[in-house]
């Protein structure tokens, strides 16, 4: 009965305590929000609101975590941080892991410096309360300044690097990550007397002063490196596309010159044919007609669709197939303006054609069938070809110069998933079929 009578008083105490802690809770949320804005610029977070809210709360908790040299909290935080960020994001797995590791190395040194150096210094002067208050402001202040200072330079959407570049970034991220683990976790081995052995304690503290800023600054440098690599790849793809377009337009000009030459010589050709017919040389006349019909000027270049980028890529691929004895059975219906990045469009068409061509060269059926169209808000691509022997698990190219050829199914699947579409591959009975379906913004 007494506990029932005291319930309103306890509720009032809880409400007063919650109200008193509200400013600190809001400051913690500010840290999480600033970190989320930074993280989402590099990590493709799943679009559902629940994932984004959950990730912001996770970053709030992690940024306020107590970390000091010789503390196992770092390990427990790592075991929660990496799986949750991987679950909340999408895209290339190696890229997501690389960004996750970089941000872990970005957040943890700040907490370690505050808890290992700032807190004991304030306690030494009897300013524990001052530390408690200022610590709540320093953490969101650091992330707020970092976000506001880099906001104009952050990518508009998460960078999409090739798998080889993501592997390079992950390899480089291992350096600050291993340094952070070493400086924080290795003292655990000497935890029983770390604070009794002043020499060892001083060594660890001096090591932390050198390593923790290095980890933080290296993580920032890696984020900048991701931007640079993305720009490098974008320029590289643009250069390849420009080369394809130049080749395509040079071919059109060459055919135009051939047509003009043929038109100029047409009277002479007709005179020669008339002479052969009058002499009764019907066989020679037919051979002469066949030679004219086989002229590239009469065959002309086939414009596959209205889209210049698709034309440039597929014309080059059709020409390459013709040189190797393959038949390019292409039917493409794409508008001149397509709400799809030219780099992604050319990567899908070019690599699908490359992989089909490489497989068909070794098969009896030398035909590569490609159907592509955009209608009713969908981009659809279907490529079908015969193959002989066993296919590579990821359909990667078997040619020595892999940088100049198809990057296999994995790269195309990454593009499809990033754009919210699907990619389906079927193989059986000596036939392979690739189907890509992407939603197009209206």
Steps between C-alpha positions, in 0.01 A plus 500: 500500500786732585672431166175595322480827694866575418458432127410862408806624687726250321349593165563867575862424594550304176346783296722757673809285440408452134441872456836577660677258266312615188764757394774235519284259303442761230873571481561127452242496222680793338819291487309212342333728246826666390669161469204360307521787252871432451457124478204504260707710256737203458288196594184412298250462786186297434211731406254396771463760774541239775854420388595867494354575844660188644835590349482854644429357848786250462739783414369696799586210732835424339615864501429519874669169584766507774834387351834507675832328437477146629118496477305211344212733412670561167473133408134473604418819310672362192303175517174698495604786270615300196206252469236769556649736241530217249134408559383862468678558167494359149733475201848357462587301815870582493421870457251499787752324724774747405282803584385335824859440612600856408217655705576271795858631489364854473271483805697293750814722529289798612342297782836348593670840524221648714473204737871417526657846512241772554305323780806418719640851449179658621476252790857587604388859563175392663288613205299182446174692468656732244612198299152349518346815352766593245529142374132514399571805286837399355379182326214658301722805448769292329254323269305818435813691397616210284164475324453875453859542385477226235132528404569678171758239403299189592381285208137551397454123501716217639803435278489192279849369434600193305568185707877536454499852645279397794745221579783755492313732739426212739866399494605858583235522774662201669794721600315745731267220614786276615672799663184584695454142619864475600516818706167437678491121544861393541533663846236252619778243514669709769183629666587357843792733548468760223431774754753364751785491248544870429750440219262270315208733569694798367598306190137407429378854556767647271419239237132597515585868452685410179269231362147627570534828301670299223201263484253790487689696231567189292129419500422849372767458232342171390159665460665762283676223304161341427386829345817521291470140380136552408590808296783306335265219400240747375756671277631164383151383403427832332822467301408147389153618400647794309735262316208275406298796378794632298547157342127483425486844337822439307334188360195704397722756326693222322176346374377840387817550295459154348142581399609825336775314314257233386252763382777675310605176329146374444491611132824310435364188670180514294701546179714198586191287573335610175809402306514154662132438424537612138793261460293217644726469805211430738713310753753781522220753528347307793839480671541875453158560658589272792819696559307825507237355733773384738644852522500642853361822354180318401479299819536818705512536875195386690367747756371273773307758703468872572731491802850609396684331788329165440566533126868567556547199727287248311631605156854440623400162644315398180804591294728301733266199474504521122880494496504180708238321289207552738151613405371797698121470518423834667156660540513817711234761569635773726404869490753777444463621860504223760478562879795266555863599544693441179779332697256242642323453165825442313636272774188279482482484119873478440580236759194290419605501133866428587415200716255362241755546221774327698277199568358479146849497343556153647151365416359354180215752486669831419195722551475755783142615556450832676165665566472830683218750539368767735125534545238544772760616751725194458837436338521139380802319362516137386815338363510138384784293358633147475799382701727198508662342803463641850418860585703690759304529830480880471513507118822697523707539187765236431713739295837607635430874486207509739506880529395534137226239496179401676492499876254211521166455662602649837560849362176506301307371799645781714368759251157335489470485879623856544236627258225302672463244221568132452736278305424138420743256339400158366726233357416154374496282191790691351308830506552800724249778557544827688200717589531845658200708607538851643235752608533835326414826676196662342 
